Amino acid sequence: MSDDAQLLRAYAEDGDEAAFAELVNRYIQLVWGAGYRVTGDADLARDVTQAVFTELARASKRLSGKASLSGWLYRVAYHNAAKIVRASVRRASRERQTMEMHYLTSQQDCDEPQIESLLRALDEAISQLGQAEREAIVLRFLRRKSLADVGAALGLSDDAAQKRLSRALDKLRDHFRRRGIGATGAALAAALGAAAGQGCPAGLAATVAVSSLAAAGAAGAGASLGTFISSLSNQLAFMKTKLVVSAIALAGVATPVWIQQNNLAGLRAENGALQDQVTLRERLKNENAQLQSRRYVAEELDGLRKDHRELLDLRDEVARLRASQTQERAKLEQDLLAARIRTEEARARAAREQAVVEFKESQEHIVEDLKQLGLAARIFANDNADRMPASFEEIRNEIGSSIKEEDLERYEFMKHPRPVTETEPQLILFREKTARQNPDGGWSRVYCFADGSVQQRASATGDFEEFEKQHTAQDSASAHKP
């Protein structure tokens, strides 16, 4: 069981008002600070503080099992303060402050006006958090507990507590952004530190403790006063004053009036001196809180700078990896392009070689066909008094099945002005109907002569007219001209 739970149970079960006074003294600054930031008025903050601890006294039995009161007290303080603000006539003033905050958020530097604008909206933002995240923010920043203490209070490990705090801070920044308030990490850290450093008025703890117990219906006014005086004496023991004697003298209702009158002036002077000491103590406490806040802000800024440096290092590493990846990708693309070029060249080379093979095979087939035609023509001439055939029909029987019908369509008789005889071996008898283009770009045509020989002719342009003219028969009239 935590120390807070033990104190609250002591009051709830045994009526130990000293325990309750210790809780008030422990949390007075947290509650008053929240009330003051929301209302913007010290008197209203005092009323909020009074109401919160009165509610704590009334709900002590129900809350005695809580491990930590920070979150509950903060939530009740904020809601009470917000209720007062909504019911007050300061609505117009708060609207003006909202406009000012919109202007201040246009500045990116972590200056005092920006921190003030964040402070005015801080508690509203914290109240929007879930219970677990609000508890973590209050313990870590407003009560300045260590990360280990936060984890212990929430039943979490240090890492889990840090993650919960990080999520809560992100939600606070999102809340401010939706409100149009720019909140950098440094500004938010400074605002939380300033909120933790806001001190409550001197002597407020003692006043609130007594008033809360009275409002909660604590039994026995005299016993309550005696218990409170004892608690107050313990709290101010370091001052080495005679406040206990004064309080006992004031509490002794049976003391004669004339003794009280004689001591009244001395008690007032002594109480004034004590009040000055308390004021000085509170001022020193506030100054110490401000110093602690500045140190906390400095530590947070150092952490942010470290995170920023790590972020820059990570960005450099990412840029280096991306550059390396780009270089590797470019090299792979070059290699792929070279491979594609080699593949295309190989395909083209294979296609040329295949074309050469096919052309050669076709050439051999044509030469063989024309040899068969020449042989058939010579057989026909032997049977027809050396007269060469004039059509394929005349040598159909001689050809037989040696040449396919579709292949025969590729050849034609050479046209002569007169019939050709076997005694004119230099004359062309058959030829390909059309010239064929070679794989190297030239042209080729195969001819069969009257003596049965076969010749393949080549031409760069595909013009075989001169060759054919030399091997074409002349008509009889032209042959006998002088």
PyMOL commands that set and color helices and strands:
alter all, ss='L'
color gray80, all
select helices_A, chain A and resi 3-14+17-39+42-58+60-63+70-87+91-104+112-127+131-142+147-154+158-178+185-196+204-215+221-235+237-239+243-251+257-383+392-399+405-408+465-470+476-480
alter helices_A, ss='H'
color red, helices_A
select strands_A, chain A and resi 411-413+428-432+436-437+443-449+454-459
alter strands_A, ss='S'
color yellow, strands_A
deselect
rebuild
show_as cartoon
